Amino acid sequence: MTETKADQTAETPFLRDEDGAVTVDWVVLAAAVMLLSIPVLTTIKGSTETAAGDVASDMIAATD
């Protein structure tokens, strides 16, 4: 099938549209942030549990 100049011109905006590529970039960026935050949150969780345990022990000791 032979394409005319009008057919080629109609395809040009579609081929130059980069909205989909930008969306993929944001999805990859969001996934990277989530994966990198897991070790940080694990560390904070451990420290928070230790601090909460210390506060609970102090409160129990103060009420005895």
Summary of the structure (lengths in Angstrom):
residues: 64
radius of gyration: 28.3
end to end distance: 91.1
largest distance: 92.1
contacts: 109
relative contact order: 0.05
helix: 89%
strand: 0%
